[in-house]
Amino acid sequence: MTGRASTRTPSHDGWARPAQGGTGTVMGTATPVRSPRLSSAPVLAPPIQDRGTDMAAGWPVQDFLELGALPGAVPSARLHTRQLLWEWALTPLSAQAEQVVSELTANAVAAARTMPGIPPVRLWLLTDKTRVLILVWDASPQPPALTQADEYAETGRGLFLVAMFSDRWGTYPTPQTGGKVVWALCGMKPAG
C-alpha cells in the first residue's frame, strides 16, 4: 500500500488543524482538537535530602504523579498506588501503602486548597523491590501536626494512621520551590 496518512499540525493558537494535500488525505473540516495545557508548576525531582540523610539513593525504581487539589485526587492517588505496586510485584504492601498515600494526599490537598491559586499536589513512589518510599509534596510551608483526636472527632487521625501503617515517616521543607514534603516508608512486616 502506498500513500501518506493524514496528519494534524499544531497551530500557534493551540488548536490542531488538518494537514493539507497528500495521498490518503481526507478533505473537509475536522473537529478542532485542543492541545492539553501543562501545569505551570515546576516538576521536582524526588526530594533527596531528609536533614542530611540521602533519601533517594538506593531506590532504583521511581514513579511521579501530579494531581490537582480536587476531591478526586485521593482516590486517584490510591488507585495509582495499587496498580503500581501490582506492576512492581509488591501487592503484599498494597493495603498499607494505599492507606498512607490516601492520608498524605488528603492532607496535601487540604493544605494546597488554602494557598492562593490552588497549586497541584505531587506524589512520588520509589521502591528497592522490598520497600516503598512515599513522598507527597504540597505548596504550603506549614508542617503537619500529629494531634490527639477524641473519639467523636471527624478529622485529625490522618498522621496517626500514617504512623501506624508505615515503618517511619517524617517531613521536611522544600525551600527551592516552597512548601514541604511529607514522606513515609512502608516495608514488609516480619512474621510474628
Backbone hydrogen bonds in HBPLUS format (Angstrom, degrees):
<---DONOR---> <-ACCEPTOR-->    atom                        ^
c    i                          cat <-CA-CA->   ^        H-A-AA   ^      H-
h    n   atom  resd res      DA  || num        DHA   H-A  angle D-A-AA Bond
n    s   type  num  typ     dist DA aas  dist angle  dist       angle   num
A0004-ARG N   A0023-THR O   3.13 MM  19  5.42 143.3  2.27 121.0 130.1     1
A0019-ALA N   A0007-THR O   2.88 MM  12  5.45 140.3  2.04 166.7 159.0     2
A0009-THR N   A0017-ARG O   3.06 MM   8  5.65 155.6  2.12 161.9 164.5     3
A0017-ARG N   A0009-THR O   3.17 MM   8  5.65 165.7  2.19 142.5 146.5     4
A0011-SER N   A0015-TRP O   3.11 MM   4  5.75 149.8  2.20 148.2 156.8     5
A0014-GLY N   A0011-SER O   3.39 MM   3  5.68 167.8  2.41 110.0 111.8     6
A0035-SER N   A0014-GLY O   3.14 MM  21  5.59 158.0  2.19 159.0 165.8     7
A0016-ALA N   A0033-VAL O   3.14 MM  17  5.41 149.1  2.24 142.5 151.8     8
A0025-THR N   A0022-GLY O   3.35 MM   3  5.72 159.3  2.40 127.6 126.9     9
A0055-MET N   A0048-ILE O   2.84 MM   7  4.80 159.2  1.88 128.6 132.5    10
A0050-ASP N   A0053-THR O   3.04 MM   3  5.09 146.8  2.15 140.7 150.3    11
A0053-THR N   A0050-ASP O   3.22 MM   3  5.09 171.0  2.22 107.3 108.9    12
A0059-TRP N   A0056-ALA O   3.28 MM   3  5.70 143.8  2.42 137.6 134.1    13
A0061-VAL N   A0127-THR O   3.41 MM  66  5.39 165.4  2.43 162.3 159.4    14
A0127-THR N   A0061-VAL O   2.88 MM  66  5.39 153.1  1.95 153.4 159.4    15
A0063-ASP N   A0125-LEU O   2.79 MM  62  5.15 138.0  1.97 148.4 161.1    16
A0125-LEU N   A0063-ASP O   2.98 MM  62  5.15 155.7  2.04 136.0 142.8    17
A0065-LEU N   A0123-LEU O   2.81 MM  58  5.15 146.4  1.93 152.7 160.2    18
A0123-LEU N   A0065-LEU O   2.81 MM  58  5.15 163.7  1.83 157.7 163.1    19
A0067-LEU N   A0121-VAL O   2.77 MM  54  5.18 174.4  1.78 165.0 166.9    20
A0121-VAL N   A0067-LEU O   2.81 MM  54  5.18 166.8  1.83 156.8 161.5    21
A0070-LEU N   A0068-GLY O   2.77 MM   2  5.39 135.7  1.96 106.4  92.2    22
A0073-ALA N   A0070-LEU O   3.03 MM   3  5.52 167.3  2.05 121.2 125.0    23
A0076-SER N   A0072-GLY O   3.11 MM   4  6.09 152.9  2.19 145.1 153.4    24
A0077-ALA N   A0073-ALA O   2.87 MM   4  6.00 160.5  1.91 151.4 156.3    25
A0078-ARG N   A0074-VAL O   2.96 MM   4  6.13 158.6  2.00 152.4 158.7    26
A0079-LEU N   A0075-PRO O   2.95 MM   4  6.06 165.3  1.97 147.8 151.2    27
A0080-HIS N   A0076-SER O   2.90 MM   4  6.03 160.4  1.94 148.2 154.4    28
A0081-THR N   A0077-ALA O   2.96 MM   4  6.11 155.4  2.02 143.2 149.7    29
A0082-ARG N   A0078-ARG O   2.98 MM   4  6.28 161.1  2.01 150.3 155.1    30
A0083-GLN N   A0079-LEU O   2.97 MM   4  6.21 169.5  1.99 156.6 158.5    31
A0084-LEU N   A0080-HIS O   2.92 MM   4  6.03 157.8  1.97 147.8 154.6    32
A0085-LEU N   A0081-THR O   2.93 MM   4  6.06 162.7  1.96 155.2 159.0    33
A0086-TRP N   A0082-ARG O   3.08 MM   4  6.27 145.4  2.20 141.9 151.4    34
A0087-GLU N   A0083-GLN O   2.97 MM   4  6.26 157.5  2.02 145.3 151.3    35
A0088-TRP N   A0084-LEU O   2.86 MM   4  6.13 149.7  1.95 146.0 154.9    36
A0090-LEU N   A0085-LEU O   2.73 MM   5  4.92 171.9  1.74 160.9 158.8    37
A0089-ALA N   A0086-TRP O   3.10 MM   3  5.05 161.0  2.14 105.0 110.1    38
A0093-LEU N   A0090-LEU O   2.92 MM   3  5.69 157.2  1.98 124.1 131.0    39
A0094-SER N   A0091-THR O   3.01 MM   3  4.96 160.1  2.05 106.9 113.4    40
A0097-ALA N   A0093-LEU O   2.93 MM   4  5.93 166.5  1.94 164.6 169.0    41
A0098-GLU N   A0094-SER O   2.78 MM   4  5.74 165.2  1.80 157.4 161.4    42
A0099-GLN N   A0095-ALA O   3.15 MM   4  6.27 156.5  2.21 142.1 148.2    43
A0100-VAL N   A0096-GLN O   3.04 MM   4  6.25 161.8  2.08 148.8 153.5    44
A0101-VAL N   A0097-ALA O   2.85 MM   4  6.02 168.4  1.86 154.4 158.0    45
A0102-SER N   A0098-GLU O   2.89 MM   4  5.99 158.7  1.94 145.3 151.6    46
A0103-GLU N   A0099-GLN O   3.03 MM   4  6.27 165.3  2.05 151.0 154.0    47
A0104-LEU N   A0100-VAL O   2.92 MM   4  6.09 173.1  1.92 160.1 162.2    48
A0105-THR N   A0101-VAL O   2.85 MM   4  5.80 158.9  1.90 148.1 154.6    49
A0106-ALA N   A0102-SER O   2.92 MM   4  5.99 159.1  1.96 146.0 152.2    50
A0107-ASN N   A0103-GLU O   3.03 MM   4  6.23 161.3  2.07 147.9 152.6    51
A0108-ALA N   A0104-LEU O   2.93 MM   4  6.10 156.4  1.99 143.5 150.5    52
A0109-VAL N   A0105-THR O   2.80 MM   4  5.99 160.2  1.84 154.7 159.6    53
A0110-ALA N   A0106-ALA O   3.04 MM   4  6.22 164.6  2.06 147.5 151.7    54
A0111-ALA N   A0107-ASN O   2.93 MM   4  6.17 155.8  1.99 146.6 153.7    55
A0112-ALA N   A0108-ALA O   2.80 MM   4  5.97 161.2  1.84 151.0 156.4    56
A0113-ARG N   A0109-VAL O   2.97 MM   4  6.11 149.7  2.06 149.3 156.7    57
A0114-THR N   A0111-ALA O   3.15 MM   3  5.50 155.2  2.22 106.9 114.5    58
A0115-MET N   A0112-ALA O   3.04 MM   3  5.32 159.4  2.08 110.3 117.0    59
A0118-ILE N   A0115-MET O   3.26 MM   3  5.36 162.4  2.30 122.2 124.1    60
A0122-ARG N   A0137-TRP O   3.07 MM  15  5.05 165.3  2.10 139.9 144.6    61
A0137-TRP N   A0122-ARG O   2.82 MM  15  5.05 158.5  1.86 144.5 152.0    62
A0124-TRP N   A0135-LEU O   2.83 MM  11  5.07 161.9  1.86 153.3 157.4    63
A0135-LEU N   A0124-TRP O   3.01 MM  11  5.07 165.6  2.03 146.8 148.8    64
A0126-LEU N   A0133-LEU O   2.93 MM   7  5.03 156.1  1.99 146.2 153.1    65
A0133-LEU N   A0126-LEU O   2.78 MM   7  5.03 163.4  1.81 145.7 151.6    66
A0132-VAL N   A0186-CYS O   2.77 MM  54  5.21 163.8  1.80 158.5 164.2    67
A0186-CYS N   A0132-VAL O   2.86 MM  54  5.21 173.1  1.86 159.0 161.2    68
A0134-ILE N   A0184-ALA O   2.83 MM  50  5.22 176.1  1.83 165.9 167.2    69
A0184-ALA N   A0134-ILE O   2.86 MM  50  5.22 145.9  1.98 144.7 153.3    70
A0136-VAL N   A0182-VAL O   2.92 MM  46  5.39 156.7  1.97 147.3 155.0    71
A0182-VAL N   A0136-VAL O   2.91 MM  46  5.39 160.8  1.94 149.9 153.9    72
A0138-ASP N   A0180-LYS O   3.19 MM  42  5.92 152.9  2.27 157.4 165.3    73
A0180-LYS N   A0138-ASP O   3.04 MM  42  5.92 154.5  2.10 164.7 172.0    74
A0153-ALA N   A0150-ASP O   3.17 MM   3  5.47 159.9  2.21 112.2 118.4    75
A0161-LEU N   A0157-ARG O   2.94 MM   4  6.23 154.2  2.01 155.8 162.8    76
A0162-VAL N   A0158-GLY O   2.97 MM   4  6.31 151.5  2.05 144.9 153.6    77
A0163-ALA N   A0159-LEU O   2.92 MM   4  6.09 159.3  1.96 144.3 149.1    78
A0164-MET N   A0160-PHE O   2.99 MM   4  6.26 144.6  2.12 140.6 150.6    79
A0165-PHE N   A0161-LEU O   2.89 MM   4  6.06 155.8  1.95 154.3 159.4    80
A0166-SER N   A0162-VAL O   3.02 MM   4  5.87 128.6  2.29 145.8 155.8    81
A0167-ASP N   A0185-LEU O   2.69 MM  18  5.59 157.4  1.74 166.4 174.6    82
A0185-LEU N   A0168-ARG O   2.87 MM  17  5.38 162.2  1.90 155.8 157.0    83
A0170-GLY N   A0183-TRP O   3.00 MM  13  5.46 154.1  2.07 143.2 146.3    84
A0183-TRP N   A0170-GLY O   2.87 MM  13  5.46 160.9  1.91 146.8 153.3    85
A0172-TYR N   A0181-VAL O   3.00 MM   9  5.56 151.0  2.08 153.1 161.7    86
A0181-VAL N   A0172-TYR O   2.91 MM   9  5.56 162.9  1.94 163.3 168.2    87
A0174-THR N   A0179-GLY O   3.05 MM   5  5.59 164.0  2.08 129.9 128.3    88
A0177-THR N   A0174-THR O   3.21 MM   3  5.89 147.1  2.32 118.2 125.4    89
A0178-GLY N   A0174-THR O   2.69 MM   4  5.36 126.9  1.97 150.1 165.8    90
